[in-house]
Amino acid sequence: MKPHSLLFRAAPCAFALMAAIAQAQSALPAPRLEKRGAATQLIVDGKPYLVLAGETDNTASSDIEYMDTVWPKVVKVNLNTVLVGVSWDWVEPVEGKYDFTLVDGLLAGARKSNLRLILLWFGSWKNGLSSFAPEWVKADQQRFPRVRIKNGKSVEVLTTLSEANLQADTRAYTAFMAHLREVDGAQHTVIMIQLENEVGLIGDSRDRSAAAEAAFAGPVPAELVGYLQENHTSLWPDLRSLWEAAGAKTAGTWQEVFGASTATDEIFMAWNYARYMDHLARAGKAELPLPVFSNTWLVQPEDQKPGDYPSGCPEPLVIDVWKAGAPSIDINAPDVHLRNFKDWAERFHRPNNPLFVPESYGDLGGAANAVFGIGEHAAIGYSPFGVNNPEKWGEIRPGGDAPAPTALENLPLARAYGVLAQMTPLITEAQAKGTIAAAWLNTQVPRRDIALGNYIVKVDLQRNRRNPVPTLGYALVVSVGPDEYFVTGRDVQVTFTPNTPGPEIAGLARVETGGFSNGQWIPKRRVNGDDVVLDYDQAAAAAKNQSGSGLIFGADGPTIQRVRLYRYN
Ligand code: DGJ
Protein backbone atom coordinates (compact mmCIF):
# COMPACT_ATOMS: atom_id res chain seq x y z
CA MET A 1 0.00 0.00 0.00
CA LYS A 2 1.34 3.42 -0.90
CA PRO A 3 2.03 5.62 2.11
CA HIS A 4 -0.46 8.30 1.02
CA SER A 5 -3.30 5.80 0.68
CA LEU A 6 -2.54 4.62 4.22
CA LEU A 7 -2.80 8.21 5.37
CA PHE A 8 -6.12 8.55 3.58
CA ARG A 9 -7.50 5.53 5.34
CA ALA A 10 -6.13 6.57 8.71
CA ALA A 11 -7.48 10.14 8.50
CA PRO A 12 -11.22 9.39 8.82
CA CYS A 13 -10.43 7.09 11.77
CA ALA A 14 -8.42 9.85 13.45
CA PHE A 15 -11.25 12.35 12.92
CA ALA A 16 -13.79 9.88 14.26
CA LEU A 17 -11.59 9.33 17.30
CA MET A 18 -11.13 13.07 17.88
CA ALA A 19 -14.86 13.64 17.56
CA ALA A 20 -15.54 10.80 20.00
CA ILE A 21 -13.02 12.26 22.48
CA ALA A 22 -14.53 15.75 22.16
CA GLN A 23 -18.01 14.34 22.68
CA ALA A 24 -16.92 12.32 25.70
CA GLN A 25 -15.24 15.43 27.13
CA SER A 26 -18.25 17.64 26.60
CA ALA A 27 -20.32 15.08 28.50
CA LEU A 28 -18.14 15.75 31.53
CA PRO A 29 -19.26 18.59 33.77
CA ALA A 30 -17.21 21.79 34.13
CA PRO A 31 -14.39 21.67 36.68
CA ARG A 32 -15.96 21.88 40.13
CA LEU A 33 -15.19 21.68 43.81
CA GLU A 34 -16.40 18.60 45.61
CA LYS A 35 -16.32 17.63 49.26
CA ARG A 36 -14.71 14.19 49.41
CA GLY A 37 -14.32 12.91 52.95
CA ALA A 38 -11.92 15.13 54.87
CA ALA A 39 -11.08 17.35 51.88
CA THR A 40 -12.68 19.65 49.36
CA GLN A 41 -11.10 18.86 46.02
CA LEU A 42 -11.06 20.28 42.53
CA ILE A 43 -12.53 17.74 40.15
CA VAL A 44 -11.39 18.11 36.55
CA ASP A 45 -12.74 15.74 33.92
CA GLY A 46 -14.00 13.35 36.55
CA LYS A 47 -10.85 13.11 38.67
CA PRO A 48 -9.41 15.02 41.65
CA TYR A 49 -6.83 17.43 40.29
CA LEU A 50 -3.85 18.90 42.13
CA VAL A 51 -3.06 22.35 40.79
CA LEU A 52 0.74 22.37 40.36
CA ALA A 53 0.88 25.87 39.03
CA GLY A 54 2.73 29.14 38.66
CA GLU A 55 1.54 32.69 38.00
CA THR A 56 3.04 34.93 35.34
CA ASP A 57 3.91 38.58 35.83
CA ASN A 58 0.83 40.77 35.57
CA THR A 59 1.02 41.82 31.93
CA ALA A 60 2.91 38.89 30.39
CA SER A 61 -0.38 37.46 29.13
CA SER A 62 -1.12 40.57 27.04
CA ASP A 63 1.76 39.56 24.73
CA ILE A 64 0.98 36.26 23.01
CA GLU A 65 4.34 36.20 21.21
CA TYR A 66 6.11 36.52 24.53
CA MET A 67 3.87 33.81 26.00
CA ASP A 68 5.13 31.50 23.26
CA THR A 69 8.52 31.70 24.97
CA VAL A 70 6.94 31.03 28.36
CA TRP A 71 4.96 27.82 27.71
CA PRO A 72 8.06 25.64 27.07
CA LYS A 73 9.69 26.96 30.23
CA VAL A 74 6.73 26.17 32.45
CA VAL A 75 6.56 22.67 30.98
CA LYS A 76 10.19 22.19 32.02
CA VAL A 77 9.32 23.27 35.54
CA ASN A 78 6.66 20.52 35.61
CA LEU A 79 3.65 22.82 35.92
CA ASN A 80 0.28 21.42 34.96
CA THR A 81 -1.49 24.81 35.23
CA VAL A 82 -0.63 28.46 34.60
CA LEU A 83 -2.28 31.48 36.22
CA VAL A 84 -2.52 34.39 33.81
CA GLY A 85 -4.19 37.78 33.99
CA VAL A 86 -7.04 38.86 31.72
CA SER A 87 -7.70 42.55 32.09
CA TRP A 88 -11.06 44.25 31.58
CA ASP A 89 -9.18 46.88 29.56
CA TRP A 90 -7.76 44.25 27.18
CA VAL A 91 -11.13 42.69 26.36
CA GLU A 92 -13.43 45.73 26.35
CA PRO A 93 -11.24 48.64 25.23
CA VAL A 94 -14.33 50.33 23.79
CA GLU A 95 -17.58 50.13 25.70
CA GLY A 96 -19.71 47.21 24.51
CA LYS A 97 -17.12 46.03 21.95
CA TYR A 98 -15.49 42.87 23.17
CA ASP A 99 -12.28 41.46 21.79
CA PHE A 100 -11.25 38.07 23.11
CA THR A 101 -8.29 37.55 20.78
CA LEU A 102 -5.91 37.47 23.72
CA VAL A 103 -8.02 34.95 25.62
CA ASP A 104 -8.16 32.70 22.56
CA GLY A 105 -4.40 33.04 22.10
CA LEU A 106 -3.80 32.02 25.71
CA LEU A 107 -6.08 29.02 25.33
CA ALA A 108 -4.32 27.93 22.14
CA GLY A 109 -0.86 28.29 23.71
CA ALA A 110 -1.83 26.37 26.83
CA ARG A 111 -3.51 23.60 24.87
CA LYS A 112 -0.51 23.14 22.59
CA SER A 113 1.61 22.56 25.69
CA ASN A 114 -1.01 20.37 27.36
CA LEU A 115 -1.47 22.85 30.19
CA ARG A 116 -4.56 24.06 32.04
CA LEU A 117 -5.22 27.68 32.87
CA ILE A 118 -6.57 29.68 35.76
CA LEU A 119 -7.62 33.08 34.48
CA LEU A 120 -7.35 36.10 36.76
CA TRP A 121 -10.05 38.66 36.05
CA PHE A 122 -8.39 42.05 36.55
CA GLY A 123 -11.65 44.02 36.49
CA SER A 124 -12.58 46.81 38.86
CA TRP A 125 -9.52 46.20 41.06
CA LYS A 126 -5.97 44.91 40.82
CA ASN A 127 -3.92 45.24 44.04
CA GLY A 128 -6.52 47.62 45.38
CA LEU A 129 -6.26 50.00 42.44
CA SER A 130 -8.49 50.30 39.38
CA SER A 131 -5.65 50.62 36.90
CA PHE A 132 -6.75 47.65 34.76
CA ALA A 133 -10.23 49.10 34.13
CA PRO A 134 -10.62 50.42 30.56
CA GLU A 135 -9.89 54.04 29.78
CA TRP A 136 -13.58 54.77 29.14
CA VAL A 137 -14.22 53.80 32.77
CA LYS A 138 -11.19 55.48 34.33
CA ALA A 139 -11.70 58.74 32.48
CA ASP A 140 -15.41 59.12 33.35
CA GLN A 141 -15.41 59.72 37.06
CA GLN A 142 -18.90 61.20 36.97
CA ARG A 143 -20.39 57.99 35.65
CA PHE A 144 -18.01 55.62 37.45
CA PRO A 145 -17.49 57.08 40.91
CA ARG A 146 -14.38 56.56 42.92
CA VAL A 147 -13.40 56.18 46.53
CA ARG A 148 -12.66 59.34 48.48
CA ILE A 149 -10.13 59.19 51.26
CA LYS A 150 -9.69 61.23 54.45
CA ASN A 151 -8.15 64.33 52.87
CA GLY A 152 -11.16 64.64 50.56
CA LYS A 153 -9.16 63.53 47.52
CA SER A 154 -10.28 60.78 45.23
CA VAL A 155 -7.87 57.99 44.30
CA GLU A 156 -7.75 55.69 41.26
CA VAL A 157 -10.03 53.21 42.99
CA LEU A 158 -13.61 52.56 41.92
CA THR A 159 -16.02 52.67 44.83
CA THR A 160 -17.85 49.47 45.69
CA LEU A 161 -20.93 51.57 46.36
CA SER A 162 -21.86 52.42 42.79
CA GLU A 163 -24.40 50.51 40.77
CA ALA A 164 -22.81 51.87 37.56
CA ASN A 165 -19.42 50.42 38.49
CA LEU A 166 -20.94 47.09 39.44
CA GLN A 167 -23.04 46.81 36.30
CA ALA A 168 -20.21 47.77 33.96
CA ASP A 169 -17.79 45.22 35.46
CA THR A 170 -20.55 42.58 35.54
CA ARG A 171 -21.35 43.11 31.85
CA ALA A 172 -17.71 42.66 30.87
CA TYR A 173 -17.11 39.72 33.19
CA THR A 174 -20.22 37.86 32.04
CA ALA A 175 -19.27 38.45 28.39
CA PHE A 176 -15.86 36.98 29.19
CA MET A 177 -17.40 33.95 30.94
CA ALA A 178 -19.89 33.47 28.10
CA HIS A 179 -16.98 33.51 25.67
CA LEU A 180 -15.17 30.88 27.76
CA ARG A 181 -18.31 28.73 27.69
CA GLU A 182 -18.34 28.91 23.91
CA VAL A 183 -14.66 28.22 23.32
CA ASP A 184 -13.84 26.04 26.31
CA GLY A 185 -17.14 24.63 27.58
CA ALA A 186 -16.22 21.17 26.30
CA GLN A 187 -12.46 21.15 26.68
CA HIS A 188 -12.00 22.52 30.23
CA THR A 189 -8.62 24.13 29.65
CA VAL A 190 -9.70 26.80 32.13
CA ILE A 191 -10.26 25.18 35.52
CA MET A 192 -10.84 28.10 37.90
CA ILE A 193 -11.26 31.86 37.91
CA GLN A 194 -9.66 34.37 40.23
CA LEU A 195 -12.05 37.29 40.59
CA GLU A 196 -10.29 40.68 40.70
CA ASN A 197 -6.87 40.76 42.39
CA GLU A 198 -6.05 41.63 45.99
CA VAL A 199 -8.99 43.99 46.44
CA GLY A 200 -9.22 46.49 49.27
CA LEU A 201 -8.59 50.16 49.84
CA ILE A 202 -5.05 51.44 50.18
CA GLY A 203 -4.64 54.97 51.53
CA ASP A 204 -7.40 54.97 54.12
CA SER A 205 -9.20 52.49 56.33
CA ARG A 206 -12.51 53.14 54.59
CA ASP A 207 -14.17 54.83 51.67
CA ARG A 208 -15.34 58.38 52.58
CA SER A 209 -17.37 59.05 49.44
CA ALA A 210 -20.90 60.36 50.09
CA ALA A 211 -22.46 56.96 49.32
CA ALA A 212 -20.01 55.22 51.62
CA GLU A 213 -20.55 57.68 54.47
CA ALA A 214 -24.30 57.11 54.22
CA ALA A 215 -23.90 53.32 54.23
CA PHE A 216 -21.47 53.49 57.16
CA ALA A 217 -23.98 55.52 59.20
CA GLY A 218 -26.71 53.01 58.37
CA PRO A 219 -27.45 49.63 59.94
CA VAL A 220 -25.27 46.55 59.59
CA PRO A 221 -27.16 44.34 57.10
CA ALA A 222 -29.30 41.61 58.67
CA GLU A 223 -27.54 38.91 56.57
CA LEU A 224 -24.22 39.73 58.22
CA VAL A 225 -25.60 39.79 61.74
CA GLY A 226 -27.49 36.55 61.03
CA TYR A 227 -24.23 34.93 59.92
CA LEU A 228 -22.47 36.09 63.10
CA GLN A 229 -25.23 34.61 65.24
CA GLU A 230 -25.32 31.30 63.39
CA ASN A 231 -21.55 30.89 63.45
CA HIS A 232 -20.82 32.58 66.78
CA THR A 233 -18.49 29.92 68.21
CA SER A 234 -16.50 29.31 65.03
CA LEU A 235 -15.92 32.98 64.11
CA TRP A 236 -12.32 34.11 63.66
CA PRO A 237 -11.35 34.92 67.29
CA ASP A 238 -10.48 38.60 66.70
CA LEU A 239 -13.77 39.28 64.94
CA ARG A 240 -15.67 37.47 67.64
CA SER A 241 -13.89 39.53 70.32
CA LEU A 242 -14.72 42.82 68.59
CA TRP A 243 -18.38 41.87 68.28
CA GLU A 244 -18.64 40.56 71.84
CA ALA A 245 -16.76 43.57 73.27
CA ALA A 246 -19.41 45.79 71.67
CA GLY A 247 -22.16 43.68 73.28
CA ALA A 248 -22.77 41.03 70.55
CA LYS A 249 -25.61 43.23 69.31
CA THR A 250 -27.92 41.93 66.63
CA ALA A 251 -28.79 45.36 65.23
CA GLY A 252 -27.19 48.78 65.02
CA THR A 253 -24.77 50.84 62.97
CA TRP A 254 -21.33 49.47 62.12
CA GLN A 255 -19.74 51.25 65.05
CA GLU A 256 -22.52 50.17 67.43
CA VAL A 257 -22.13 46.52 66.43
CA PHE A 258 -18.33 46.33 66.14
CA GLY A 259 -17.07 49.34 68.16
CA ALA A 260 -15.37 52.54 67.02
CA SER A 261 -12.00 51.50 65.57
CA THR A 262 -10.31 51.13 62.21
CA ALA A 263 -11.05 47.38 62.45
CA THR A 264 -14.72 48.32 62.04
CA ASP A 265 -13.81 50.29 58.91
CA GLU A 266 -12.12 47.15 57.60
CA ILE A 267 -15.19 45.04 58.36
CA PHE A 268 -17.38 47.60 56.54
CA MET A 269 -15.09 47.58 53.50
CA ALA A 270 -14.92 43.78 53.50
CA TRP A 271 -18.71 43.55 53.43
CA ASN A 272 -18.99 45.95 50.50
CA TYR A 273 -16.24 44.31 48.43
CA ALA A 274 -17.78 40.91 49.20
CA ARG A 275 -21.26 41.96 48.06
CA TYR A 276 -19.91 43.48 44.84
CA MET A 277 -17.81 40.43 44.04
CA ASP A 278 -20.56 38.01 44.96
CA HIS A 279 -22.74 39.68 42.35
CA LEU A 280 -19.99 39.25 39.76
CA ALA A 281 -19.28 35.64 40.73
CA ARG A 282 -22.96 34.70 40.54
CA ALA A 283 -23.41 36.34 37.15
CA GLY A 284 -20.29 34.63 35.80
CA LYS A 285 -21.32 31.21 37.10
CA ALA A 286 -24.66 31.57 35.33
CA GLU A 287 -22.62 31.56 32.09
CA LEU A 288 -20.03 28.94 33.08
CA PRO A 289 -20.03 27.44 36.57
CA LEU A 290 -16.28 27.36 37.24
CA PRO A 291 -14.96 27.56 40.81
CA VAL A 292 -14.10 31.14 41.77
CA PHE A 293 -11.60 32.41 44.31
CA SER A 294 -10.40 35.74 45.67
CA ASN A 295 -6.78 36.40 46.60
CA THR A 296 -5.57 38.29 49.66
CA TRP A 297 -2.71 40.75 50.05
CA LEU A 298 -1.63 39.64 53.52
CA VAL A 299 -0.83 42.16 56.22
CA GLN A 300 2.93 42.76 56.11
CA PRO A 301 5.00 43.07 59.29
CA GLU A 302 5.50 46.82 58.73
CA ASP A 303 1.78 47.56 58.29
CA GLN A 304 0.14 49.35 61.20
CA LYS A 305 -3.49 49.66 60.19
CA PRO A 306 -6.02 48.91 57.43
CA GLY A 307 -5.21 51.24 54.58
CA ASP A 308 -1.47 50.44 54.92
CA TYR A 309 -2.61 47.08 53.54
CA PRO A 310 -5.79 46.93 51.42
CA SER A 311 -8.65 47.52 53.83
CA GLY A 312 -11.41 44.97 53.29
CA CYS A 313 -9.24 42.33 51.62
CA PRO A 314 -10.20 38.87 52.95
CA GLU A 315 -7.69 38.82 55.78
CA PRO A 316 -8.37 36.32 58.57
CA LEU A 317 -10.05 39.08 60.64
CA VAL A 318 -12.75 39.56 58.02
CA ILE A 319 -12.86 36.16 56.34
CA ASP A 320 -16.22 35.45 58.03
CA VAL A 321 -17.55 38.72 56.64
CA TRP A 322 -16.57 37.48 53.18
CA LYS A 323 -18.21 34.11 53.77
CA ALA A 324 -21.40 35.91 54.76
CA GLY A 325 -21.29 38.47 51.96
CA ALA A 326 -19.92 36.41 49.08
CA PRO A 327 -21.16 32.84 49.25
CA SER A 328 -20.55 32.49 45.49
CA ILE A 329 -16.82 32.89 46.01
CA ASP A 330 -15.69 29.35 46.72
CA ILE A 331 -12.26 30.04 48.17
CA ASN A 332 -10.63 33.00 49.87
CA ALA A 333 -7.01 32.36 49.03
CA PRO A 334 -3.87 33.87 50.58
CA ASP A 335 -0.97 35.31 48.54
CA VAL A 336 1.87 34.17 50.77
CA HIS A 337 4.76 36.53 50.03
CA LEU A 338 5.97 35.95 53.58
CA ARG A 339 8.26 33.24 54.87
CA ASN A 340 6.00 31.88 57.65
CA PHE A 341 3.99 29.82 55.18
CA LYS A 342 2.91 27.26 57.78
CA ASP A 343 1.05 29.91 59.81
CA TRP A 344 -0.79 31.29 56.79
CA ALA A 345 -1.74 27.86 55.52
CA GLU A 346 -3.23 27.09 58.89
CA ARG A 347 -5.15 30.37 59.04
CA PHE A 348 -6.72 30.00 55.61
CA HIS A 349 -7.50 26.28 55.76
CA ARG A 350 -10.87 26.34 57.50
CA PRO A 351 -13.87 24.00 57.41
CA ASN A 352 -15.62 26.35 54.97
CA ASN A 353 -12.47 27.42 53.12
CA PRO A 354 -10.22 24.93 51.31
CA LEU A 355 -6.60 26.00 50.88
CA PHE A 356 -5.37 27.23 47.53
CA VAL A 357 -2.26 29.42 47.26
CA PRO A 358 -2.27 31.50 44.06
CA GLU A 359 0.94 33.43 44.80
CA SER A 360 4.04 32.54 46.79
CA TYR A 361 7.70 31.61 46.34
CA GLY A 362 9.27 29.41 43.67
CA ASP A 363 12.56 28.56 45.38
CA LEU A 364 13.38 25.69 47.72
CA GLY A 365 11.12 27.27 50.35
CA GLY A 366 8.40 27.30 47.70
CA ALA A 367 8.90 23.58 47.06
CA ALA A 368 8.49 22.98 50.80
CA ASN A 369 5.36 25.20 50.79
CA ALA A 370 3.76 23.24 47.96
CA VAL A 371 4.43 19.87 49.56
CA PHE A 372 3.38 21.07 53.01
CA GLY A 373 0.17 22.76 51.85
CA ILE A 374 -0.91 19.71 49.86
CA GLY A 375 0.17 17.13 52.44
CA GLU A 376 -0.81 18.84 55.67
CA HIS A 377 -3.72 21.09 54.65
CA ALA A 378 -5.30 19.14 51.79
CA ALA A 379 -4.51 22.09 49.54
CA ILE A 380 -6.06 22.11 46.09
CA GLY A 381 -2.83 23.50 44.76
CA TYR A 382 0.06 25.92 44.89
CA SER A 383 1.40 28.59 42.58
CA PRO A 384 4.58 30.66 42.86
CA PHE A 385 4.63 34.12 41.32
CA GLY A 386 6.80 35.02 38.33
CA VAL A 387 6.68 31.70 36.51
CA ASN A 388 7.61 33.39 33.23
CA ASN A 389 11.12 33.72 34.72
CA PRO A 390 11.66 30.53 36.70
CA GLU A 391 15.41 30.88 36.18
CA LYS A 392 15.26 33.68 38.77
CA TRP A 393 13.87 31.37 41.46
CA GLY A 394 17.25 29.82 42.10
CA GLU A 395 18.09 27.66 45.01
CA ILE A 396 18.58 28.63 48.61
CA ARG A 397 21.96 27.40 49.70
CA PRO A 398 23.32 27.29 53.23
CA GLY A 399 24.82 30.66 53.98
CA GLY A 400 22.92 32.68 51.39
CA ASP A 401 19.98 32.96 49.06
CA ALA A 402 22.01 33.54 45.90
CA PRO A 403 20.48 31.68 42.98
CA ALA A 404 22.78 28.98 41.65
CA PRO A 405 22.69 28.38 37.90
CA THR A 406 20.53 25.31 37.49
CA ALA A 407 18.72 23.67 34.60
CA LEU A 408 15.04 24.51 34.88
CA GLU A 409 14.06 20.87 35.30
CA ASN A 410 16.38 20.63 38.31
CA LEU A 411 14.95 23.59 40.19
CA PRO A 412 13.74 22.48 43.62
CA LEU A 413 10.14 23.27 42.76
CA ALA A 414 10.33 21.50 39.40
CA ARG A 415 11.47 18.36 41.14
CA ALA A 416 8.85 18.63 43.85
CA TYR A 417 6.11 19.17 41.25
CA GLY A 418 7.39 16.16 39.29
CA VAL A 419 6.97 13.94 42.33
CA LEU A 420 3.61 15.46 43.35
CA ALA A 421 2.33 14.87 39.82
CA GLN A 422 3.27 11.19 39.97
CA MET A 423 1.71 10.82 43.40
CA THR A 424 -1.50 12.71 42.63
CA PRO A 425 -3.96 9.76 42.73
CA LEU A 426 -2.41 8.51 45.99
CA ILE A 427 -2.31 11.99 47.53
CA THR A 428 -5.86 13.01 46.62
CA GLU A 429 -7.21 9.69 47.91
CA ALA A 430 -5.28 10.17 51.15
CA GLN A 431 -6.46 13.81 51.47
CA ALA A 432 -10.03 12.53 51.36
CA LYS A 433 -9.34 9.75 53.88
CA GLY A 434 -7.22 11.94 56.16
CA THR A 435 -4.27 9.52 55.90
CA ILE A 436 -1.67 12.09 54.84
CA ALA A 437 0.54 14.59 56.66
CA ALA A 438 3.58 16.73 55.97
CA ALA A 439 6.46 18.46 57.70
CA TRP A 440 8.12 21.81 56.90
CA LEU A 441 11.39 22.04 58.80
CA ASN A 442 14.10 24.65 59.23
CA THR A 443 16.82 25.40 61.73
CA GLN A 444 14.32 26.94 64.17
CA VAL A 445 11.95 23.95 63.94
CA PRO A 446 14.21 21.05 62.92
CA ARG A 447 11.86 18.19 63.86
CA ARG A 448 8.23 17.20 63.70
CA ASP A 449 6.53 14.16 65.20
CA ILE A 450 3.44 13.14 63.25
CA ALA A 451 0.88 10.65 64.58
CA LEU A 452 -0.28 8.88 61.43
CA GLY A 453 -1.62 5.34 61.14
CA ASN A 454 -0.19 3.02 63.78
CA TYR A 455 3.08 4.92 64.23
CA ILE A 456 4.55 8.22 65.25
CA VAL A 457 6.47 9.35 62.18
CA LYS A 458 9.45 11.46 63.28
CA VAL A 459 10.81 13.78 60.63
CA ASP A 460 14.18 15.47 61.31
CA LEU A 461 16.31 17.78 59.21
CA GLN A 462 18.88 15.48 57.62
CA ARG A 463 22.47 16.14 58.59
CA ASN A 464 25.39 14.31 57.14
CA ARG A 465 28.98 14.95 56.13
CA ARG A 466 28.04 16.34 52.73
CA ASN A 467 25.24 18.53 53.95
CA PRO A 468 26.06 19.37 57.56
CA VAL A 469 23.57 22.20 58.02
CA PRO A 470 20.54 21.97 55.75
CA THR A 471 18.58 25.19 56.10
CA LEU A 472 15.27 23.56 55.38
CA GLY A 473 13.72 20.25 54.60
CA TYR A 474 10.30 18.85 53.95
CA ALA A 475 8.47 15.55 53.88
CA LEU A 476 5.08 14.23 52.89
CA VAL A 477 3.88 10.97 54.40
CA VAL A 478 0.96 8.79 53.31
CA SER A 479 -0.20 5.85 55.41
CA VAL A 480 -1.34 3.03 53.12
CA GLY A 481 -1.70 0.08 55.48
CA PRO A 482 -1.27 -0.94 59.12
CA ASP A 483 2.55 -0.99 58.75
CA GLU A 484 3.12 0.69 55.41
CA TYR A 485 3.86 4.22 54.21
CA PHE A 486 4.86 6.12 51.12
CA VAL A 487 7.17 9.00 51.97
CA THR A 488 8.69 11.73 49.85
CA GLY A 489 10.96 14.49 51.00
CA ARG A 490 14.16 16.41 50.76
CA ASP A 491 16.92 16.95 53.32
CA VAL A 492 15.13 14.96 56.01
CA GLN A 493 15.42 11.65 57.79
CA VAL A 494 12.33 9.78 58.88
CA THR A 495 12.03 7.26 61.71
CA PHE A 496 9.04 5.41 63.11
CA THR A 497 7.84 4.57 66.62
CA PRO A 498 4.84 2.32 67.30
CA ASN A 499 1.79 4.24 68.52
CA THR A 500 -0.46 1.25 69.29
CA PRO A 501 -0.16 -1.46 71.95
CA GLY A 502 2.42 -4.18 71.21
CA PRO A 503 6.17 -4.43 70.69
CA GLU A 504 7.83 -1.07 71.19
CA ILE A 505 10.42 -0.86 68.43
CA ALA A 506 9.75 -0.42 64.72
CA GLY A 507 12.18 -2.04 62.31
CA LEU A 508 12.40 -1.61 58.57
CA ALA A 509 11.02 -4.79 56.97
CA ARG A 510 11.39 -3.60 53.40
CA VAL A 511 12.22 -0.27 51.78
CA GLU A 512 12.28 0.56 48.11
CA THR A 513 12.52 3.69 45.99
CA GLY A 514 10.63 4.07 42.78
CA GLY A 515 7.95 6.09 41.07
CA PHE A 516 4.33 6.05 40.02
CA SER A 517 3.12 5.58 36.49
CA ASN A 518 -0.62 6.09 35.93
CA GLY A 519 -1.17 5.65 39.66
CA GLN A 520 0.75 2.33 39.78
CA TRP A 521 3.82 2.02 42.00
CA ILE A 522 6.87 0.95 40.01
CA PRO A 523 9.63 -0.09 42.42
CA LYS A 524 13.13 0.63 41.22
CA ARG A 525 15.76 -0.05 43.84
CA ARG A 526 15.86 -1.87 47.17
CA VAL A 527 17.08 0.44 49.91
CA ASN A 528 19.19 -0.89 52.78
CA GLY A 529 22.58 -0.72 54.49
CA ASP A 530 24.21 2.70 54.22
CA ASP A 531 20.98 4.03 52.67
CA VAL A 532 19.11 3.59 55.97
CA VAL A 533 21.49 3.25 58.92
CA LEU A 534 21.42 6.37 61.07
CA ASP A 535 23.10 5.04 64.19
CA TYR A 536 25.29 1.95 64.65
CA ASP A 537 25.21 2.45 68.42
CA GLN A 538 22.55 -0.20 68.85
CA ALA A 539 22.63 0.00 72.65
CA ALA A 540 21.84 3.73 72.57
CA ALA A 541 19.17 3.26 69.91
CA ALA A 542 17.51 0.37 71.76
CA ALA A 543 17.49 2.40 74.98
CA LYS A 544 15.36 4.97 73.09
CA ASN A 545 13.15 2.23 71.61
CA GLN A 546 14.65 2.94 68.19
CA SER A 547 16.10 0.58 65.62
CA GLY A 548 18.80 3.06 64.58
CA SER A 549 17.58 2.93 60.97
CA GLY A 550 15.24 5.16 59.02
CA LEU A 551 14.50 6.68 55.66
CA ILE A 552 17.03 9.19 54.36
CA PHE A 553 16.16 11.88 51.82
CA GLY A 554 19.09 13.91 50.55
CA ALA A 555 19.46 17.24 48.81
CA ASP A 556 19.04 15.61 45.41
CA GLY A 557 15.37 14.91 46.23
CA PRO A 558 12.64 14.65 46.57
CA THR A 559 12.56 10.93 45.95
CA ILE A 560 9.73 8.56 46.79
CA GLN A 561 10.26 5.67 49.18
CA ARG A 562 7.87 2.92 50.16
CA VAL A 563 8.45 1.36 53.55
CA ARG A 564 6.99 -1.67 55.31
CA LEU A 565 7.67 -1.85 59.03
CA TYR A 566 7.70 -4.67 61.55
CA ARG A 567 7.83 -4.48 65.34
CA TYR A 568 10.04 -6.09 67.98
CA ASN A 569 10.93 -5.78 71.65
C1 DGJ B 1 0.83 40.61 44.47
C2 DGJ B 1 -0.08 40.80 43.31
O1 DGJ B 1 -1.29 40.10 43.52
C3 DGJ B 1 0.53 40.35 42.03
O2 DGJ B 1 -0.32 40.65 40.97
C4 DGJ B 1 1.88 40.97 41.85
O3 DGJ B 1 1.75 42.32 41.61
C5 DGJ B 1 2.74 40.65 43.03
N1 DGJ B 1 2.15 41.13 44.23
C6 DGJ B 1 4.14 41.21 42.88
O4 DGJ B 1 4.95 40.65 43.82
Boltz pocket constraint, residues with backbone or C-beta under 6 A from the ligand:
constraints:
  - pocket:
      binder: B
      contacts: [[A, 58], [A, 127], [A, 197], [A, 198], [A, 335], [A, 359], [A, 385]]
      max_distance: 6.0
